[in-house]
Amino acid sequence: MKTRFAPSPTGYIHMGNARTALFSYLAAQAAGGKFVLRIEDTDAERSREEYVDALKDDLQWLGLPWQEGPDVDKGNGPYWQSQRDAIYAEYYQKLQAMGMVYPCFCTPVELEVMRKMQAQAGLPPRYDGRHANLTAEQVAERKAAGQPFTLRFRVPKGEEVVFDDTVKGKQRYKTDDIGDFIIARGDGSPAFFFCNAIDDALMGISHVLRGEDHLSNTPRQILMLKALGLPIPSYGHINLILGSDGSPLSKRNGSRNIRQMQAEGFRPDAVLNYMARLGHYYENPAYMTVSELGTNFNIANCGSAPARFDEAQLHHWQKEAVMRMDDATWWDWIGAETQTCVPADQKTLFIEAIRPNTVFPQDAKVWADIVFTDLTLPTEAEQAVGATGDAFLTAVEASVDLSYAEMVEAVKAASGAKGKGLFMPLRLLMSGRHDGPELAKLWQLVGRERLLSRLGQVMTVKVG
């Protein structure tokens, strides 16, 4: 099996594109095949080299190396479409020699009027073939007059294109509903339908996985490849990703590009575990490495219904990934700003106590501030701790030099507090929060002087 990811470098890759790359990579891994990266940069106005560099970096960050493509030429390059014009010209000439293409001189206005008239008549929008039968003299005359033209593929009439979509099952398209389509733009650059299909065939791509928005392109590409006698890959069209509100995933409902996710502190294995299950079913619901995700990937398990983006699930996998980091990796991940807040002699305890309470690097900074700075307790926390009574507070004050276990016993004996009535006030006193690290570790991290300072805040309010 040989799959590919063929992005257009017109922006940073977002979750939808990254998932397509991931599924293609995993499918190749599951079959012991190869994953190809190809850069579809025929849009000269919008394509940028910086986006090519960024998408390569993003794929490497995700752990999706390509076995063929930029920097890994296996004899099928170049892997930038902008460098393959001579190849496309050869196949244009072959189609022209077979009478399978013709120049179309329609203006954008004419095409728009055509579409509107078809819509009013309840017909599908398609080119009506008005220039399909121009004579050689008429074509030469129009070209001599400098009229711009596109190149259209001549679709056979009265036929049916049938193929088995590996995700959606058998698909049927009547050629009479397709209409002759453009394979070269007015500036001579190749259209997506054309160069995408030619490259897949010449690079030996056996399986194409892409978004279902490309489904209607497939019969066109099959017709071209069949006409040229080139191999036709197996196509599979994966479902779209919807936001939690049911509308297409966008910035408004949770979408962000991979570069943003990396900056936010997401772990690559968290993103992979989430995306691999976004429209694909695994029997194993547990965290998996990218190798395990590949071994257990099955195209047949890709769903045909739209997948819904779920921020909570993404955060679940993020927490799973954070808990699997070794101490050194976690320490680097939280960043220098947080690292400088942690005394050297408490680094090991800080990592042990705080890591289970972090989902993103900023969480570690929050806890470093809580345990190592002069925290001002929230009013609600002061009042809740103060309500425990003098015996409770006095017992805590007298126990600041004891171990956590000794302190708990002393406070319990002096105040009679137990269960939530004992432990929640202690947590609020130490951190000002209702949740957080294990209390025994928190007691050690906060330390004597800061505990006395926070007790003083409570007692001052209580006296006042």
N, C-alpha and C positions, 0 to 999 in steps of 0.2 A: 504494500500500500504506500502511496505517495500523496501527501496532502499539501496544501499551501495556504498561506495567509498573504493576501495581496491588497494592502491598504493604499489609499491615496494620501500622500503627505501634505494635506491641506490644513492640518491642525493636530493637536495632541490626541492620542487614542483614548477613547472613553470606554466605559464598561461594556457597551454593546460590541464594539470592535474587538476589545480584549477577549470577550467570551468566544467570539468566532475564532480568534487565534488559538485560544485554549482548547476548544473542542477539536480543532484541526490537529493540534499538537498531540492531544490525548489519543485521538483515533489512530494516528500513526504509531504512537508508542504501544498501544494495545496490540497492534498487528506486527510489531517489530519493523515498521517501515520508516520512511523519511518525511521530514517536515521542511517545506520550502518557504522562504521569505522572498516575495517579489514586490517591487516598488512600482505602483501604477501612477506615474507622474506625468501623464499626458496633458493634464490641466496646467499649462505653463504659467498662467496668471496667478494661480492660487498655491501651487506646489512650492515648498520651501525646503532647502537643504537642512535647516535647523529642525524641521519636523521629522525628517528621515533619521537624523541623529537621535532625536528624542524617542522615536518609536523603537529603534534598536536598543536604546538604553532601557526602555520600559519593558521590552520583552525579556531582556537579560535579567532585570530586577525581579520579574515574575518567575524566572526560572524556566523560560521557554526558548532554549537555544535552537536555532535552525541548522539543519544538516546540509542545506544548500541554499545559496543566496548571496547577498552582499558579503564580501570577505571570505566566502566559502564557495568558490566557483567550481562546479562539478562538470563543466563543459557545456552547460546549457545557457550560459550568460550571453550578453549582459542581463542583469536582473533589474535594471531600470528600464521601463518601457520607452522613456525618452531617448534611449540609446539603441532602440531596435527598429528604427524607421526602415532600414534596408530590408529587414525580414518581412515587415508588413507590406512593403512595396512589392515584393516577390509574390505574395499571395493575392494582392489586389490584381496583379497582372494575370495570375492563373484564373481568377474568377472572370476577369474581362475576356480572356481567351475563350472561356466556356459560355459567354453571353449571360452570365449570372448577375452582372451588375450593370448599372447605367447611371449617367449623370442626371441629377434633378435640379432644375433651375428655379424652383419655387422660392418665393420670398417668405420671410417670417409672417408677414401680414396675410399672404395667401393661405399659408398653412393654418393660421389661426381662424380664418374665415371658414376653411374646410372643416375644422374640428367643431366649430359652433353649429354649422349646418347639419353635421352628422348627429350632434347631440340633440338638436331640435327634432330630428327625424327618428330619434330613439335608436340610433346605430352606434356601435362601438367606434371610438376614435381611431382611425387608421388612414394611412396615405391611400388616396384613390387611384394612384398609378397614372396620373395625367401626363407624365413625361416618360413613361415606360417604353413608349413606342416611337419616340422621335427618330427620324431618319439620321443617317450619318451626316448628311448635308445640314440638317437643322441644328444638330449638335455643334458642328463646326462653326456655323454662322453665329450661334449664341456665344460660343467661346471667343470667337474673333471680336465680338462686340463687348467683351469684358464682363459678361454676366457671371456673377459668382454661382457656384454650384456645389452640391454635395454628391456623394456617391451612395446609391442605394442598392441593396441586395434584392434580387428578383425572387420573391417567394413563390414556390410552385402553387398552382391553384388546385382546389378540390382534394387536398390530401389531409392527413391527420398525423400529428407528431405525438407519439406515445412514449413515455419513459417511466421507469420505476424510481420515484423519489425515495431515497433511503430513510427519510423521516416521515414524509406525508403520503407515501404509497403511490399507486399508479396515477399518472397524470395524462390527460388528453387535451390537445389543442388543435382546432381546425385551422389550417393555413389560411383559409379565406377570412378568418377573423384577425389575422396578424397584420397583414399589409406589408408592403415593401418597406424596409427600414434602412436607416442611414448607417453606413459602416465607415464613412470618412466625412469629416466635417468640412465646412466651407473653406477653412484655412489649410485643408489637406491633412490635418492631424487625425489619427485613427479614433473611431468611436469606441466606447466601452465594449459594446457587443462583440466587436471584431477582435481587437487586440487581446482582450481577456481570454477569449476562446482559443485564439491561435497560440498564445503563450502556454495555456494549460496543456494543449496537445503536444507542442514541441518540447516542453519540459517534462513530459511523461507523468503529468498529474493524473492519478487514477481515481481519486475521490475528491470532490469539491463539497465542502460544507460552508454554507453562507446563509445570510439572513433571508427570511421568506419574502422580503421586499424584492429580491432578485428572481423570484420564481417565474415571473412572466418573461424574463430574459432567456430562460433556458431553452424553450423551443426554437427561438431565433438562433441561438448558438449551435444547437444540434443541427439545424438545417445547413448552416455554413460549414460546419466540420464534415458533415456528410457529403456536401457538394465537393469539398476539397479532398475527400478521401483520408481525412485525418482521424486519429482515435478520439472517441467521445468518452469523457470521464463519467463516472457515476456521480449524480448530483443529489445532495440532501439540503433541504432548506429548513433551518431551525427557526423556532418561534421568536417573535419579537419580545422585548422586555418592556413591560408596562410599569408605571409608577404605582404606588400604593392606592392612588385615587382612580386607577383604571385607565388613565390616559398614557400616551407614549412617554417613556422615560425621558426626562429633561432635567435641566438645572433646577427647575421649579419644584420637582417632586423627588429629588435625591441624586440625580446623575452628577457625576464629576469625572474628570479624566484621571488616568492612572497616575499622572504626575502630581495631581492634587492629593490623591489618596496617599501617595508616598510621603508628601509634605505633612499630611495630617498625622502621620505616625502609624498608618496601617502596615501590617506585616504582609509580605508577599504570599506566604502560605495561608494566611487568613483569607486574602482575596481569592486565591485559587480554590480553597475549599468551598467558599461561598459560590463563586461563579460556576464551578463544576456541577453544582446541584441546581443551578438556575435554568430550568428547562431540561434537565437530565436527571434520571433517577439512579441512585446507588442503593443497593441492598444494605450496605454498611453505612450506618448513620454517623459513625465516629470520624474524628479527625484522621486525615490521610496525608502522607507525603505526596509530592507530585508524581513520583514513581508509582506509588500505590493507586493514585487517581488514574494514571494511565493504564495500569494493568487491569483495572476493573471497569474501564470505560467501554461502553457499547453504544454504537450509533442507534441501535434499535430501542434504546432506553431514552432517546430524546423525545420529548413530548411535542405534540402538534398544537396544543393550546398555548396562548400567550403566557409567559412567565411573569410573575409579579415581583418587583423589587421590594425587599423587606429590610429596612435599616437595622431592626432588632436582630435578625438572623446574621447579618453582616457583622454586627458587634459581638454576637455569640462566638463566631469563628475567630474574631480578633482576640477575644479573651482566651480561647483555646490555644491560639498561637503564642500569645504572650506567656502563658504558663509553661510552654515547651521550650522557651528560650533558656540557654544556660546563663549563669550569673554574669559572665563577662559580656555577652551579647546584650542582655537586658541593661546592664550598667551603661554601655555605649549608647543604647537606644534612647535612654531618658535625657541625654544631652548634658553639655557642660554646665549650663546654668543651674540645673538641679544638682549635679555632682558637687559643685562648689559649696552647696549648702550643707552637705553631709560630712560630719567629722570623720576623720580617717579611722578612728577606733570604733566607729559605729556603722561603718559601711556594710559589713557582713550582715549585721542584725537588720539594718534598714532594708537591704535587698530581700531578706527572708520574710520580713514583716509586711513590706509594702507591695511586693510584686503581685500577690493575689488580689490586690485592690486596684490594680492598674489595667486600663484598657488602652490608654494612649499615654504618650510621654508626659503630657501636661498633668495627668493624674498624680504622677510621682512628685512633680513640683508642688502640687497642692499639699501633699502629705509631708514633704520636706519642710514647707513653711509652717504647717501645723505643729510638728514635733520639735523643730529646731529654732523657732522664733518666738518672740513675746506675743503670743496669741491673745487677742481680745475676745473673750467668750461672747457668743451671741446672747442677747437678753433672755431669750427663751431657755437657753442652756443654763444661764445663771439662776434663773428662777426655779427650774426643775431640780437643780442640784441643791439650792438653798432650801427647798421644801422638804429635804430629807431630815432636817433637824440638826440640832447642835451636836448630839451624840455621834451622829454619822460623820459630820465634818471634823469634829475634834479627833475622832479615831483615825481618819485619813491623815490629818496633819501630823499626828503622833507616829504614823507608820511610814513616812516618806523615805526612811533609811532602810526599810525592811524589803524583803522580796515580795513579789506580787502575791504569792500564795499566803504568806504571813500577813500581809496587809488585809487581804480579803477576810481571813479568819478574825482578825482584830476588829474590823469594821462590823462584821456580822455579829460578833459577840457584844459589842458596845451598843449597837443600834437595833438589833433584832431584824435588820433588813435581810431579804433573801430573794433569790430568783431575779426577775426583771427589776424589782424594786431596789436591788443591790447593784446589779451590773450596769443598768442603763445610766444611773447617775454617775457612776465611775467613768463610763465612756464619755459622757457629756463633759465631765470635768477635765478629762485628759485631752479631748479633741474638739469639743463643741459640736460634735456630729453624732447622729444616731447609728451610723454604720462605720465600718472600718476594720483595721487589722485586729488580730487577736489581742485581747486586753493585756495579757502577760507581757507580750512584746512591746506593746504601746507604752506600758508602764516603764519599761527599761529605756525606751527611746526618749520619752519626754524628760525623765530625770528629775532629781530633787528640786532644783531651783525653779524650774518652770512649773512643776506641780504646786509648789508653795505660792508662786505668783498667781496661778489660776484659782487656787483656794482663796487667796486674798481678795480677788475680784468678787467671788461669791459672798464672802463674809462681809465685805464692805457694803454690798447691795442689801444683805440681810439686816445689817445694823441700821443702815439708812432707812 
